[in-house]
Amino acid sequence: MAGPSRFVTPNQEFVLRPAEERDAPRIRAMVRRERLNPMSLNWRHFTLAVDGGGSVIGCGQVKTVSEGTRELASLVVETGWRRRGVAGALIRRLKEEAGPPLWLTCLSGLAPYYASFGFRTVEPDDPQPKYYRRLRRIAGVVGMLAGASQTLTVMRWSG
């Protein structure tokens, strides 16, 4: 994992750094608050964005989900830091460290954002690991029952 990197946004700055064991409770709290998948939250896989005062303002990880497939996951940015480049910096760092191919799942409304980083939508009939086929089926049933307006999108970055 790369060491700390400094970023400057209008009137603010933040640093990206590898997570440490002491960060695990904060990572879990952020992921749960955003109602993201709380499984596989191993702090060793996370990169954090930290403000000048040392507070964690964002996090993301690359995890192995199945069949050796690596997934960009658990991307969270604190509300006051959104639209300031934090998520983009995390995505670029995680892509750089992981290399292609890299998969992700998101709500359909977020697909254009991830496409701006080179991720491409994987259609249901396209080749993909079984893990994503299962996820699509589960998400489809849950979404239908809940009357969800967005669907699960599977995306892949091939480099």
Secondary structure as a PSIPRED ss2 file (coil, helix, strand):
# PSIPRED VFORMAT (PSIPRED V4.0)

   1 M C   1.000  0.000  0.000
   2 A C   1.000  0.000  0.000
   3 G C   1.000  0.000  0.000
   4 P C   1.000  0.000  0.000
   5 S E   0.000  0.000  1.000
   6 R E   0.000  0.000  1.000
   7 F E   0.000  0.000  1.000
   8 V E   0.000  0.000  1.000
   9 T E   0.000  0.000  1.000
  10 P C   1.000  0.000  0.000
  11 N C   1.000  0.000  0.000
  12 Q E   0.000  0.000  1.000
  13 E E   0.000  0.000  1.000
  14 F E   0.000  0.000  1.000
  15 V E   0.000  0.000  1.000
  16 L E   0.000  0.000  1.000
  17 R E   0.000  0.000  1.000
  18 P E   0.000  0.000  1.000
  19 A C   1.000  0.000  0.000
  20 E C   1.000  0.000  0.000
  21 E H   0.000  1.000  0.000
  22 R H   0.000  1.000  0.000
  23 D H   0.000  1.000  0.000
  24 A H   0.000  1.000  0.000
  25 P H   0.000  1.000  0.000
  26 R H   0.000  1.000  0.000
  27 I H   0.000  1.000  0.000
  28 R H   0.000  1.000  0.000
  29 A H   0.000  1.000  0.000
  30 M H   0.000  1.000  0.000
  31 V H   0.000  1.000  0.000
  32 R H   0.000  1.000  0.000
  33 R H   0.000  1.000  0.000
  34 E C   1.000  0.000  0.000
  35 R C   1.000  0.000  0.000
  36 L C   1.000  0.000  0.000
  37 N C   1.000  0.000  0.000
  38 P C   1.000  0.000  0.000
  39 M C   1.000  0.000  0.000
  40 S C   1.000  0.000  0.000
  41 L C   1.000  0.000  0.000
  42 N C   1.000  0.000  0.000
  43 W H   0.000  1.000  0.000
  44 R H   0.000  1.000  0.000
  45 H H   0.000  1.000  0.000
  46 F E   0.000  0.000  1.000
  47 T E   0.000  0.000  1.000
  48 L E   0.000  0.000  1.000
  49 A E   0.000  0.000  1.000
  50 V E   0.000  0.000  1.000
  51 D E   0.000  0.000  1.000
  52 G C   1.000  0.000  0.000
  53 G C   1.000  0.000  0.000
  54 G C   1.000  0.000  0.000
  55 S C   1.000  0.000  0.000
  56 V E   0.000  0.000  1.000
  57 I E   0.000  0.000  1.000
  58 G E   0.000  0.000  1.000
  59 C E   0.000  0.000  1.000
  60 G E   0.000  0.000  1.000
  61 Q E   0.000  0.000  1.000
  62 V E   0.000  0.000  1.000
  63 K E   0.000  0.000  1.000
  64 T E   0.000  0.000  1.000
  65 V E   0.000  0.000  1.000
  66 S E   0.000  0.000  1.000
  67 E C   1.000  0.000  0.000
  68 G C   1.000  0.000  0.000
  69 T E   0.000  0.000  1.000
  70 R E   0.000  0.000  1.000
  71 E E   0.000  0.000  1.000
  72 L E   0.000  0.000  1.000
  73 A E   0.000  0.000  1.000
  74 S E   0.000  0.000  1.000
  75 L E   0.000  0.000  1.000
  76 V E   0.000  0.000  1.000
  77 V E   0.000  0.000  1.000
  78 E C   1.000  0.000  0.000
  79 T H   0.000  1.000  0.000
  80 G H   0.000  1.000  0.000
  81 W H   0.000  1.000  0.000
  82 R C   1.000  0.000  0.000
  83 R C   1.000  0.000  0.000
  84 R C   1.000  0.000  0.000
  85 G C   1.000  0.000  0.000
  86 V H   0.000  1.000  0.000
  87 A H   0.000  1.000  0.000
  88 G H   0.000  1.000  0.000
  89 A H   0.000  1.000  0.000
  90 L H   0.000  1.000  0.000
  91 I H   0.000  1.000  0.000
  92 R H   0.000  1.000  0.000
  93 R H   0.000  1.000  0.000
  94 L H   0.000  1.000  0.000
  95 K H   0.000  1.000  0.000
  96 E H   0.000  1.000  0.000
  97 E H   0.000  1.000  0.000
  98 A H   0.000  1.000  0.000
  99 G C   1.000  0.000  0.000
 100 P C   1.000  0.000  0.000
 101 P C   1.000  0.000  0.000
 102 L E   0.000  0.000  1.000
 103 W E   0.000  0.000  1.000
 104 L E   0.000  0.000  1.000
 105 T E   0.000  0.000  1.000
 106 C E   0.000  0.000  1.000
 107 L E   0.000  0.000  1.000
 108 S H   0.000  1.000  0.000
 109 G H   0.000  1.000  0.000
 110 L H   0.000  1.000  0.000
 111 A H   0.000  1.000  0.000
 112 P H   0.000  1.000  0.000
 113 Y H   0.000  1.000  0.000
 114 Y H   0.000  1.000  0.000
 115 A H   0.000  1.000  0.000
 116 S C   1.000  0.000  0.000
 117 F C   1.000  0.000  0.000
 118 G C   1.000  0.000  0.000
 119 F C   1.000  0.000  0.000
 120 R E   0.000  0.000  1.000
 121 T E   0.000  0.000  1.000
 122 V E   0.000  0.000  1.000
 123 E C   1.000  0.000  0.000
 124 P C   1.000  0.000  0.000
 125 D C   1.000  0.000  0.000
 126 D C   1.000  0.000  0.000
 127 P C   1.000  0.000  0.000
 128 Q C   1.000  0.000  0.000
 129 P C   1.000  0.000  0.000
 130 K H   0.000  1.000  0.000
 131 Y H   0.000  1.000  0.000
 132 Y H   0.000  1.000  0.000
 133 R H   0.000  1.000  0.000
 134 R H   0.000  1.000  0.000
 135 L H   0.000  1.000  0.000
 136 R H   0.000  1.000  0.000
 137 R H   0.000  1.000  0.000
 138 I H   0.000  1.000  0.000
 139 A H   0.000  1.000  0.000
 140 G H   0.000  1.000  0.000
 141 V H   0.000  1.000  0.000
 142 V H   0.000  1.000  0.000
 143 G H   0.000  1.000  0.000
 144 M H   0.000  1.000  0.000
 145 L H   0.000  1.000  0.000
 146 A H   0.000  1.000  0.000
 147 G C   1.000  0.000  0.000
 148 A C   1.000  0.000  0.000
 149 S C   1.000  0.000  0.000
 150 Q C   1.000  0.000  0.000
 151 T C   1.000  0.000  0.000
 152 L E   0.000  0.000  1.000
 153 T E   0.000  0.000  1.000
 154 V E   0.000  0.000  1.000
 155 M E   0.000  0.000  1.000
 156 R E   0.000  0.000  1.000
 157 W E   0.000  0.000  1.000
 158 S C   1.000  0.000  0.000
 159 G C   1.000  0.000  0.000
